[in-house]
């Protein structure tokens, strides 16, 4: 406890110094997260490209007042730089492909030279506002819930979930191990590896709330003792036993991995984007939709969102005061269905949004495509005119037109079966395919094409510019 207080005081001094600097050189720290395959890398790349070349940003009210935008070295020397140039090259080459996904924390600073607005605009000169974008895996964010759990509590929940998802291989290996026996490192390593495999299989089947998140995306901790533990059923834990060592490593994971992540990165954010592959969850079935809905609630509980008064801001305190929930891959649907996708997203995040609003934070829900990979058409099929999207299929590379079926006008037709534990949708599956990025020909001053990325920027940034 004394160590935590000392650390908080030290961090507070640094934050005060940072806030004094912000008076002269304002900075907005934007966190971008989302569970695997939600499109974080593409979102950041396209957002930065379209803030630098703003020809498509009609829905962003600050566009006309931005004289220029340019990249600078990020302020945190110990954090890897987000590889913007390589990711943009992947999306805009003659043979475009999706860039590699997020596997660790990275950061990018975009500086915007902004002319003032209002009655006194003529009396003030342009100022520079720094946008620090922090990219991090959503799987790591779920780990913040471990801080309030004991090893036995976590094990009980983890084992229940593994049973639900049919992880028989790990459960059999765990039952064969003797938790009271003296620790043998090969046994611990084998259990940790088997548990990691079970987590990956559950994620592929549609599970989202899987902890520890670093088992799925270890970053620079791969193979370390901090990631060499696994859940065991309750029982005696004599000194030197397997169960005692598993418990010790679980506690070390919380103190040496989870807590520093929260302190060094997450607790310093001003704004937050949570990207969600809602269409992917719907395609996977009711169980995956319910998993995603529960994960959203856990994610937002970690934000501690809310408005800060002017004194707390001056003293360096930070709190997320705006959270954007975005359903990605909206270009996989015809625009006539975007409102239904947004309604499903709003219903999924309704509890989280109410908690955020009660704490004083603003929230928004949008259906977006950070990079548009399809075009829309109307096609005749069996006497009907169907709204379809056409693009290059990711798995085959062939050009195809797709009608995925209609999302229901009432979100409860999706969420109710999910919450009731239905195994499949009553009216059949939704045929949602994966598209590859399309070759682009960009005019001077234009960033990559998108759907509602300008509206996302308006909500997240316009008031601070």
VOKEPA-618704 format. One line per field, with one value per residue (C-alpha): residue number from 1; residue in three letters; chain; z, x, y. Coordinates in nm, 4 decimals, padded with zeros to 6 digits. Layout:
% residues N
nuke = NUM ...
drenti = ala ...
zamar = A ...
Z = Z ...
X = X ...
Y = Y ...
% end
This chain:
% residues 465
nuke = 1 2 3 4 5 6 7 8 9 10 11 12 13 14 15 16 17 18 19 20 21 22 23 24 25 26 27 28 29 30 31 32 33 34 35 36 37 38 39 40 41 42 43 44 45 46 47 48 49 50 51 52 53 54 55 56 57 58 59 60 61 62 63 64 65 66 67 68 69 70 71 72 73 74 75 76 77 78 79 80 81 82 83 84 85 86 87 88 89 90 91 92 93 94 95 96 97 98 99 100 101 102 103 104 105 106 107 108 109 110 111 112 113 114 115 116 117 118 119 120 121 122 123 124 125 126 127 128 129 130 131 132 133 134 135 136 137 138 139 140 141 142 143 144 145 146 147 148 149 150 151 152 153 154 155 156 157 158 159 160 161 162 163 164 165 166 167 168 169 170 171 172 173 174 175 176 177 178 179 180 181 182 183 184 185 186 187 188 189 190 191 192 193 194 195 196 197 198 199 200 201 202 203 204 205 206 207 208 209 210 211 212 213 214 215 216 217 218 219 220 221 222 223 224 225 226 227 228 229 230 231 232 233 234 235 236 237 238 239 240 241 242 243 244 245 246 247 248 249 250 251 252 253 254 255 256 257 258 259 260 261 262 263 264 265 266 267 268 269 270 271 272 273 274 275 276 277 278 279 280 281 282 283 284 285 286 287 288 289 290 291 292 293 294 295 296 297 298 299 300 301 302 303 304 305 306 307 308 309 310 311 312 313 314 315 316 317 318 319 320 321 322 323 324 325 326 327 328 329 330 331 332 333 334 335 336 337 338 339 340 341 342 343 344 345 346 347 348 349 350 351 352 353 354 355 356 357 358 359 360 361 362 363 364 365 366 367 368 369 370 371 372 373 374 375 376 377 378 379 380 381 382 383 384 385 386 387 388 389 390 391 392 393 394 395 396 397 398 399 400 401 402 403 404 405 406 407 408 409 410 411 412 413 414 415 416 417 418 419 420 421 422 423 424 425 426 427 428 429 430 431 432 433 434 435 436 437 438 439 440 441 442 443 444 445 446 447 448 449 450 451 452 453 454 455 456 457 458 459 460 461 462 463 464 465
drenti = unk unk unk unk unk unk unk unk unk unk unk unk unk unk unk unk unk unk unk unk unk unk unk unk unk unk unk unk unk unk unk unk unk unk unk unk unk unk unk unk unk unk unk unk unk unk unk unk unk unk unk unk unk unk unk unk unk unk unk unk unk unk unk unk unk unk unk unk unk unk unk unk unk unk unk unk unk unk unk unk unk unk unk unk unk unk unk unk unk unk unk unk unk unk unk unk unk unk unk unk unk unk unk unk unk unk unk unk unk unk unk unk unk unk unk unk unk unk unk unk unk unk unk unk unk unk unk unk unk unk unk unk unk unk unk unk unk unk unk unk unk unk unk unk unk unk unk unk unk unk unk unk unk unk unk unk unk unk unk unk unk unk unk unk unk unk unk unk unk unk unk unk unk unk unk unk unk unk unk unk unk unk unk unk unk unk unk unk unk unk unk unk unk unk unk unk unk unk unk unk unk unk unk unk unk unk unk unk unk unk unk unk unk unk unk unk unk unk unk unk unk unk unk unk unk unk unk unk unk unk unk unk unk unk unk unk unk unk unk unk unk unk unk unk unk unk unk unk unk unk unk unk unk unk unk unk unk unk unk unk unk unk unk unk unk unk unk unk unk unk unk unk unk unk unk unk unk unk unk unk unk unk unk unk unk unk unk unk unk unk unk unk unk unk unk unk unk unk unk unk unk unk unk unk unk unk unk unk unk unk unk unk unk unk unk unk unk unk unk unk unk unk unk unk unk unk unk unk unk unk unk unk unk unk unk unk unk unk unk unk unk unk unk unk unk unk unk unk unk unk unk unk unk unk unk unk unk unk unk unk unk unk unk unk unk unk unk unk unk unk unk unk unk unk unk unk unk unk unk unk unk unk unk unk unk unk unk unk unk unk unk unk unk unk unk unk unk unk unk unk unk unk unk unk unk unk unk unk unk unk unk unk unk unk unk unk unk unk unk unk unk unk unk unk unk unk unk unk unk unk unk unk unk unk unk unk unk unk unk unk unk unk unk unk unk unk unk unk unk unk unk unk unk unk unk unk unk unk unk unk unk unk unk unk unk
zamar = A A A A A A A A A A A A A A A A A A A A A A A A A A A A A A A A A A A A A A A A A A A A A A A A A A A A A A A A A A A A A A A A A A A A A A A A A A A A A A A A A A A A A A A A A A A A A A A A A A A A A A A A A A A A A A A A A A A A A A A A A A A A A A A A A A A A A A A A A A A A A A A A A A A A A A A A A A A A A A A A A A A A A A A A A A A A A A A A A A A A A A A A A A A A A A A A A A A A A A A A A A A A A A A A A A A A A A A A A A A A A A A A A A A A A A A A A A A A A A A A A A A A A A A A A A A A A A A A A A A A A A A A A A A A A A A A A A A A A A A A A A A A A A A A A A A A A A A A A A A A A A A A A A A A A A A A A A A A A A A A A A A A A A A A A A A A A A A A A A A A A A A A A A A A A A A A A A A A A A A A A A A A A A A A A A A A A A A A A A A A A A A A A A A A A A A A A A A A A A A A A A A A A A A A A A A A A A A A A A A A A A A A A A A A A A A A A A A A A A A A A A A A A A A A A A A A A A A A A A A A A A A A A
Z = 00.0000 00.0834 -00.2510 -00.4358 -00.2563 -00.3373 -00.6981 -00.7147 -00.5742 -00.8250 -01.1085 -00.9855 -00.9961 -01.3527 -01.4514 -01.3056 -01.5093 -01.8156 -01.7615 -01.7296 -02.0670 -02.2082 -02.1298 -02.3972 -02.6191 -02.5861 -02.6175 -02.6684 -02.5828 -02.7810 -02.6917 -02.9658 -02.8609 -02.9665 -02.9462 -03.2012 -03.5709 -03.4980 -03.7263 -03.4888 -03.7180 -04.0195 -03.8130 -03.6916 -04.0324 -04.2165 -03.9473 -03.9607 -04.3419 -04.3611 -04.1016 -04.3060 -04.6399 -04.5490 -04.8872 -04.7746 -04.4216 -04.4937 -04.1671 -03.9542 -03.8622 -03.7813 -04.1332 -04.2635 -03.9721 -03.9928 -04.1857 -04.1809 -04.0031 -03.9649 -03.7823 -03.5000 -03.2674 -02.9924 -02.6424 -02.4764 -02.5732 -02.4221 -02.6301 -02.9852 -03.2623 -03.4520 -03.7951 -03.9898 -04.3121 -04.3485 -04.2711 -04.5197 -04.7864 -04.7296 -04.7864 -05.0866 -05.2863 -05.6307 -05.4593 -05.1332 -04.8275 -04.4695 -04.2394 -03.9405 -03.6349 -03.2972 -03.0764 -02.8253 -02.7182 -02.9745 -03.0088 -03.2772 -03.2479 -03.5100 -03.4672 -03.6116 -03.6732 -03.6087 -03.6686 -03.3916 -03.4374 -03.2873 -03.2431 -03.1299 -03.4031 -03.5771 -03.2611 -03.2079 -03.4061 -03.5047 -03.2372 -03.2483 -03.0933 -03.0516 -03.1029 -02.9313 -03.0487 -02.8237 -02.9815 -02.7512 -02.7617 -02.6129 -02.4735 -02.2343 -02.1161 -01.9943 -01.7557 -01.5443 -01.3956 -01.2496 -01.0050 -00.7780 -00.7995 -00.6038 -00.7794 -00.6637 -00.7842 -01.1238 -01.1511 -01.0697 -01.3446 -01.5975 -01.5481 -01.5768 -01.9080 -02.0385 -01.9542 -02.1428 -02.4492 -02.4370 -02.3616 -02.2755 -02.3540 -02.0913 -01.8372 -01.8709 -01.8261 -01.5278 -01.3598 -01.4059 -01.2277 -00.8486 -00.7208 -00.3793 -00.5249 -00.5339 -00.8288 -01.1372 -01.3946 -01.7003 -01.5537 -01.5030 -01.8545 -02.0069 -01.8220 -01.9262 -02.2905 -02.2875 -02.1269 -02.3905 -02.6654 -02.5040 -02.4955 -02.8630 -02.9587 -02.7553 -02.9198 -03.2644 -03.1683 -03.0730 -02.7104 -02.6155 -02.2378 -02.2070 -01.9445 -01.9021 -02.2252 -02.2532 -02.3057 -02.6407 -02.7224 -02.5079 -02.6659 -02.5232 -02.2325 -02.4392 -02.2533 -01.9287 -01.5849 -01.5570 -01.8284 -01.6992 -01.4861 -01.5376 -01.3432 -01.0974 -00.8846 -00.5174 -00.2657 -00.0279 -00.1371 00.0769 00.0386 -00.2788 -00.4338 -00.7897 -00.6702 -00.4459 -00.7334 -00.9741 -00.7230 -00.6757 -01.0503 -01.0867 -00.8252 -00.9942 -01.3245 -01.1653 -00.9954 -01.2608 -01.5821 -01.5365 -01.2898 -01.4827 -01.8031 -01.6336 -01.4702 -01.7660 -02.0540 -01.9801 -01.6914 -01.9030 -02.1773 -02.2562 -02.5254 -02.6160 -02.9220 -02.8733 -03.2085 -03.2346 -03.5123 -03.4509 -03.7898 -03.7140 -03.3844 -03.5552 -03.8147 -03.5388 -03.3737 -03.0650 -02.8186 -02.9683 -02.9581 -02.5870 -02.5249 -02.6963 -02.5048 -02.1708 -02.2735 -02.3596 -02.0068 -01.8578 -02.0862 -01.9984 -01.6252 -01.6560 -01.8077 -01.5017 -01.7457 -01.6435 -01.6684 -01.4704 -01.3215 -01.4159 -01.0905 -01.1271 -01.4886 -01.3829 -01.1252 -01.3958 -01.3364 -01.6493 -01.7092 -02.0285 -02.0962 -02.4380 -02.5509 -02.9077 -02.9698 -03.3373 -03.5279 -03.7932 -04.1449 -04.2275 -04.5926 -04.5776 -04.5795 -04.8163 -04.6654 -04.6339 -04.3452 -04.1623 -03.9363 -03.8262 -03.7516 -03.5449 -03.3573 -03.2682 -03.1476 -02.9391 -02.7762 -02.7034 -02.5332 -02.3662 -02.0113 -02.0595 -02.2029 -01.9096 -01.6628 -01.8576 -01.8764 -01.5008 -01.4466 -01.6681 -01.9877 -02.3354 -02.5537 -02.9183 -03.1252 -03.4982 -03.7788 -03.9700 -04.2204 -04.1698 -04.5185 -04.7686 -04.9480 -05.1431 -05.3758 -05.3655 -05.6363 -05.6917 -05.8591 -05.9885 -05.8376 -05.8784 -05.9510 -05.6612 -05.6611 -05.3905 -05.2396 -05.2592 -05.1963 -05.4398 -05.3646 -05.3743 -05.1466 -04.8916 -04.9139 -05.2932 -05.4341 -05.6723 -05.7334 -05.5883 -05.5169 -05.1839 -05.0376 -04.6740 -04.5821 -04.3836 -04.0261 -03.8185 -03.7670 -03.3955 -03.2155 -02.9631 -03.2377 -03.2144 -02.8469 -02.6900 -02.8409 -02.7479 -02.3836 -02.3710 -02.4831 -02.8242 -03.0282 -03.3662 -03.5197 -03.5793 -03.9292 -04.0496 -04.0554 -04.1794 -04.4813 -04.4099 -04.6078 -04.5563 -04.8234 -04.9127 -04.9591 -05.3075 -05.5228 -05.4727 -05.6936 -05.4597 -05.5863 -05.4320 -05.0933 -05.0386 -04.7863 -04.8276 -04.8718 -04.5620 -04.4102 -04.1260 -04.0177 -04.0354 -03.7919 -03.5569 -03.5704 -03.5084 -03.1875 -03.0617 -03.1564 -03.2837 -02.9433 -02.8530 -03.1759
X = 00.0000 00.2832 00.4447 00.1206 00.0803 00.4379 00.3869 00.0647 00.2408 00.5255 00.2795 00.0833 00.3883 00.4546 00.0937 00.0983 00.4086 00.2405 -00.0749 00.1243 00.2814 -00.0663 -00.1707 00.0728 00.0751 -00.2645 -00.2657 -00.5525 -00.4729 -00.6994 -00.7100 -00.8073 -00.8994 -01.1177 -01.1238 -00.9307 -01.0149 -01.2148 -00.9955 -00.7874 -00.4855 -00.6967 -00.8952 -00.5849 -00.4163 -00.7198 -00.7978 -00.4452 -00.4377 -00.7706 -00.6665 -00.3538 -00.5415 -00.8897 -01.0641 -01.3214 -01.3794 -01.6971 -01.8588 -01.5673 -01.6416 -01.2793 -01.1594 -01.1809 -00.9723 -00.6851 -00.3988 -00.1812 -00.1294 00.2035 00.3547 00.6034 00.7951 00.5651 00.6348 00.6807 01.0251 00.9704 00.6592 00.6947 00.5811 00.2674 00.4009 00.1748 00.3753 00.3997 00.0298 -00.0743 00.1467 -00.0269 -00.3689 -00.2779 -00.0362 -00.1227 -00.1970 -00.3523 -00.3832 -00.4940 -00.2034 -00.0942 -00.3159 -00.2376 -00.0188 00.1191 00.0903 00.2033 00.1677 00.1627 00.1619 -00.0183 00.0168 -00.2524 -00.2074 -00.5529 -00.6852 -00.9121 -01.2856 -01.5379 -01.5612 -01.2004 -01.0555 -00.8933 -00.7041 -00.5440 -00.2898 -00.3108 -00.2116 -00.0779 -00.2823 -00.1176 -00.3205 -00.1498 -00.3109 -00.2506 -00.3219 -00.3603 -00.5285 -00.8763 -00.7856 -00.5436 -00.8194 -01.0288 -00.7441 -00.8224 -01.1109 -00.8572 -00.7318 -01.0303 -01.0205 -00.8267 -00.6661 -00.9455 -01.2159 -01.0516 -00.9952 -01.3576 -01.4839 -01.2205 -01.2939 -01.6678 -01.6166 -01.3819 -01.6466 -01.9088 -01.6832 -01.5892 -01.2163 -01.1840 -00.8126 -00.7109 -00.9656 -00.8372 -00.4752 -00.5696 -00.7549 -00.4509 -00.2252 -00.1892 -00.2172 -00.0779 00.2309 00.5637 00.6021 00.7664 00.8283 00.7545 00.4081 00.3397 00.4577 00.2471 -00.0657 -00.0077 00.0440 -00.2670 -00.4738 -00.3519 -00.4562 -00.7998 -00.8372 -00.7474 -00.9953 -01.2688 -01.1962 -01.2152 -01.5529 -01.6867 -01.5825 -01.4685 -01.4309 -01.1130 -00.8481 -00.5621 -00.5538 -00.1758 -00.2071 -00.3693 -00.1469 00.1668 00.3669 00.7190 00.6236 00.5971 00.7569 00.8089 00.7143 00.4489 00.2537 00.3224 00.0167 -00.3279 -00.6529 -00.6818 -00.9780 -00.9698 -00.7802 -00.4877 -00.1826 00.1177 00.4418 00.6275 00.3252 00.1955 -00.1203 00.0740 00.3082 00.0188 -00.1396 00.1877 00.2328 -00.1277 -00.0663 00.2631 00.0778 -00.1600 00.1093 00.3835 00.1791 -00.1793 -00.1207 00.1684 -00.0380 -00.3219 -00.0899 00.1376 -00.1079 -00.4724 -00.5140 -00.3723 -00.6367 -00.8818 -01.0936 -01.1584 -01.2715 -01.4025 -01.4173 -01.6476 -01.6903 -02.0633 -02.1236 -01.8617 -02.0330 -02.3724 -02.2228 -02.0767 -02.4190 -02.6205 -02.3585 -02.0917 -02.3281 -02.3941 -02.0200 -01.9512 -02.2269 -02.0855 -01.7297 -01.8393 -01.9751 -01.6471 -01.4418 -01.6311 -01.6148 -01.2374 -01.2579 -01.3882 -01.5452 -01.6779 -01.6277 -01.3547 -01.3992 -01.1504 -00.9502 -00.8918 -00.7883 -00.5411 -00.3921 -00.3227 -00.6027 -00.7285 -01.0475 -01.2093 -01.4896 -01.5998 -01.6343 -01.7181 -01.8553 -01.8124 -01.9449 -01.6794 -01.7031 -02.0229 -01.9145 -02.0014 -02.3676 -02.5676 -02.6246 -02.9971 -02.9069 -02.6616 -02.9327 -03.0239 -02.6612 -02.6312 -02.9516 -02.8133 -02.4892 -02.6808 -02.8812 -02.5638 -02.3935 -02.7015 -02.6045 -02.2486 -02.3682 -02.6039 -02.3186 -02.0964 -02.3676 -02.4273 -02.0545 -02.0699 -01.9158 -02.0589 -02.0994 -02.1844 -02.2573 -02.1822 -02.1570 -01.8379 -01.5889 -01.2492 -01.1546 -01.4306 -01.3578 -01.6847 -01.9226 -02.3023 -02.5336 -02.8965 -02.9357 -03.2296 -03.2614 -03.5607 -03.7933 -03.6644 -03.4394 -03.1777 -02.9333 -02.5880 -02.2264 -01.9525 -01.5847 -01.2840 -01.3285 -01.0517 -01.0142 -01.0259 -00.9382 -01.2358 -01.4770 -01.8206 -02.1527 -02.3102 -02.6562 -02.6058 -02.9728 -03.1530 -03.0739 -03.3940 -03.5500 -03.5908 -03.2551 -03.4282 -03.4642 -03.0852 -03.0192 -03.3018 -03.1994 -02.8400 -02.9267 -03.1472 -02.8561 -02.9937 -02.7601 -02.8565 -03.0714 -03.4305 -03.4414 -03.1103 -02.7535 -02.6352 -02.4082 -02.1482 -01.8267 -01.4809 -01.3581 -01.0032 -00.9173 -00.9846 -00.7151 -00.7295 -00.6665 -00.6458 -00.6655 -00.4326 -00.5658 -00.7790 -00.7334 -00.8647 -01.2443 -01.4485 -01.7950 -01.8646 -01.5029 -01.5538 -01.8457 -01.6275 -01.3613 -01.6284 -01.7419 -01.3930 -01.1913 -01.3889 -01.4565 -01.0853 -00.9823
Y = 00.0000 00.2413 00.1588 00.2301 00.5647 00.6629 00.5661 00.7685 01.0776 01.0386 00.9946 01.2962 01.5209 01.4128 01.4713 01.8239 01.9034 01.7560 01.9600 02.2838 02.2028 02.1346 02.4934 02.6128 02.3037 02.1309 01.7533 01.5106 01.1458 00.9160 00.5478 00.3024 -00.0484 -00.3354 -00.7100 -00.9118 -00.8524 -00.5371 -00.3217 -00.1060 -00.0776 00.0183 00.2707 00.4537 00.4466 00.5818 00.8417 00.9838 00.9775 01.1611 01.4201 01.4916 01.5026 01.6196 01.6176 01.3590 01.4944 01.6923 01.5842 01.7086 02.0698 02.1591 02.0725 02.4298 02.5622 02.3131 02.4724 02.1624 01.8315 01.6571 01.3617 01.4112 01.1764 01.0520 01.1885 00.8472 00.7215 00.3764 00.2958 00.1593 00.3925 00.2944 00.1975 00.4315 00.4419 00.0637 00.0146 00.2860 00.1271 -00.2078 -00.0476 00.1688 -00.0462 -00.1857 -00.5179 -00.3934 -00.6162 -00.5755 -00.4814 -00.6874 -00.6533 -00.4990 -00.7185 -00.4654 -00.1016 00.1546 00.5305 00.7980 01.1775 01.3858 01.7623 01.9889 02.3617 02.5055 02.8580 02.9906 03.0388 03.2797 03.6565 03.6971 03.4751 03.7728 03.8663 03.5246 03.3304 02.9655 02.7155 02.3611 02.0822 01.7423 01.4270 01.1321 00.8083 00.5069 00.1684 -00.1324 -00.4743 -00.4947 -00.8363 -00.6622 -00.4309 -00.7250 -00.8085 -00.5018 -00.7017 -00.9449 -00.6824 -00.7461 -01.1276 -01.3880 -01.6807 -01.9146 -01.6737 -01.6388 -02.0148 -02.0930 -01.8601 -01.9657 -02.3350 -02.2784 -02.1001 -02.3698 -02.6296 -02.4257 -02.4072 -02.7759 -02.7417 -03.1103 -03.1409 -02.8862 -03.0097 -03.3664 -03.2547 -03.0407 -03.3289 -03.5522 -03.2995 -03.2984 -02.9396 -03.0372 -03.2075 -03.0294 -02.7932 -02.9394 -02.6678 -02.8868 -02.9591 -02.5867 -02.5058 -02.7816 -02.6657 -02.3025 -02.4035 -02.6239 -02.3471 -02.0983 -02.3381 -02.3722 -01.9921 -01.9631 -02.2332 -02.0635 -01.7288 -01.8877 -02.0340 -01.6896 -01.6305 -01.2788 -01.2498 -01.4576 -01.3904 -01.3388 -01.1382 -01.1648 -01.5389 -01.4578 -01.1575 -01.1924 -00.9095 -00.9020 -01.1333 -01.4502 -01.7414 -01.5492 -01.6948 -01.4243 -01.6102 -01.9616 -02.0312 -02.1786 -02.2244 -02.5129 -02.6240 -02.5131 -02.7226 -02.7270 -02.5281 -02.6255 -02.4334 -02.5279 -02.6992 -02.6567 -02.4806 -02.2390 -02.1470 -02.0973 -01.8612 -01.6714 -01.6260 -01.5090 -01.2396 -01.1459 -01.1104 -00.8616 -00.6540 -00.6704 -00.6699 -00.5499 -00.2672 -00.1030 -00.1177 00.0679 00.3216 00.3941 00.3917 00.3528 00.6000 00.8848 00.8846 01.1674 01.0048 00.6418 00.4463 00.0918 -00.0905 -00.3917 -00.6468 -00.6805 -00.8400 -01.1038 -01.1848 -01.2121 -01.4425 -01.6644 -01.7006 -01.5989 -01.7172 -01.4900 -01.1907 -01.2436 -01.2873 -00.9548 -00.7758 -00.8960 -00.8043 -00.4490 -00.4009 -00.5261 -00.3008 00.0158 -00.0580 -00.0180 00.3303 00.5153 00.7630 01.0998 01.4731 01.6509 01.9949 02.2673 02.2370 01.8632 01.9160 02.1859 01.9491 01.6940 01.4445 01.2666 01.0823 00.9573 01.2046 01.0748 00.7142 00.6139 00.2655 00.1804 -00.1212 -00.1740 -00.3232 -00.1348 -00.1575 -00.5291 -00.4209 -00.2009 00.1437 00.0675 -00.1665 00.0584 00.2010 -00.1525 -00.2355 00.0828 -00.0024 -00.3476 -00.1869 00.0690 -00.2095 -00.4082 -00.1131 00.0377 -00.0648 00.0567 00.3884 00.4490 00.3955 00.6322 00.8985 00.8707 00.9341 01.2428 01.1042 01.1454 00.8382 00.7800 00.4693 00.4576 00.2073 00.2805 00.1487 00.3093 00.1905 00.1224 -00.2058 -00.2503 -00.0690 -00.0892 -00.2181 -00.3170 -00.6568 -00.8571 -01.2049 -01.4363 -01.1461 -00.9333 -00.6286 -00.6831 -00.4314 -00.5927 -00.5009 -00.6006 -00.6463 -00.8787 -01.1798 -01.2171 -01.5954 -01.6412 -01.2980 -01.3236 -01.0388 -01.1144 -00.9462 -01.0365 -01.0062 -01.1142 -01.1146 -00.8485 -00.7587 -00.7451 -00.3997 -00.4781 -00.5358 -00.7625 -01.0233 -01.0570 -00.9871 -01.1897 -01.5267 -01.4400 -01.3756 -01.6882 -01.9065 -02.0067 -02.2250 -02.0729 -01.8012 -01.9083 -01.7555 -01.8973 -01.7719 -01.4356 -01.4799 -01.2119 -01.2567 -01.1066 -00.8644 -00.7641 -00.3949 -00.2614 -00.0964 00.2812 00.5819 00.8808 01.2385 01.4990 01.6137 01.3028 01.0257 00.6698 00.6293 00.5500 00.5395 00.7887 00.8260 01.2030 01.1738 00.9724 01.2467 01.5101 01.3424 01.2633 01.5725 01.8723 02.0309 02.0177 02.1905
% end
